[in-house]
Amino acid sequence: MLLDTPLCDFGWKAPDFTLSDPDGKSHSLTNAMGGNGLLIAFICNHCPYVLAVIDRLVADARTLQQESVGVLAIMSNDYRHVPADSPAQMKLFAEKHNFTFPYLVDQDQSVGRAYDAVCTPDFFGFNNKSELQYRGRLDDTGMGNSGNRTPELLNAMRQIAKTGNGPQQQMPSMGCSIKWR
């Protein structure tokens, strides 16, 4: 089912969590926070919306990491019912797309629920005080050609890094529903 994300709830505090990557290494929100903020992307391996944007997301994430913004990706789908999203497949997906950030398994879906994640992809941009400042789409090309794109998420995170505040105008991300148990 195709869904849009809700509008940004400016100032909402990110709940802390600790999740593991497919190799069992733990990562927490606190440790992932960069000096200029944190981007959390709820994604999965099989969603056509994620597949359409993944290489642009990875490139933008790499840029943000170089600018002291932390980046985490979280997979909250019930992978027992969607085997393409299993931890083993997550590891292969991250390697194939050259992730430079942790890709974490939300085994019990508690983090997805705590963040009220709706779809894949669903992007949350926080300032360095863990306050939500962006909940929108990656860019204006969606599933189309990325030739002449406006990198809305990248631009928003740069603004957040500089001012602590996100843009007032944000377009919702669109994608497939998270597969809840």
C-alpha angles and dihedrals in degrees: 000000000000114000139175123220120245122256119278115276095213113219096014106150117238112240111234118243143167119218134168130235119230090274092057097253111144123232128182135198090241094054093044095053110113125211088258100039142280137275118206116191120191103208141147137202103248106042113113090216091055091044090053094054105027098102092047090047092052092049092048091045091053090053092048092049089054087054094053097261114135119227131201131172119204128196110204100166119121095253093187086073094034104043091180086072097052119131091254090054091045090057092051091046092051091049093047092052096039098240113199091189135061118276106207134201115229091201098178094030090236095129093049089051094045090054093042089233109187110181147357115291101032115159127203119187117195132186119230090273090062091251117144112246103157135040106160147099130303096242144326097271099071109180092346136091114312095210101109103022134156106222095218097172093047091048092047093050090049089052090048090049091052102040107014089239132094128223116280091222112068131162116216121249115244129211150113120315119263109258102241124191 
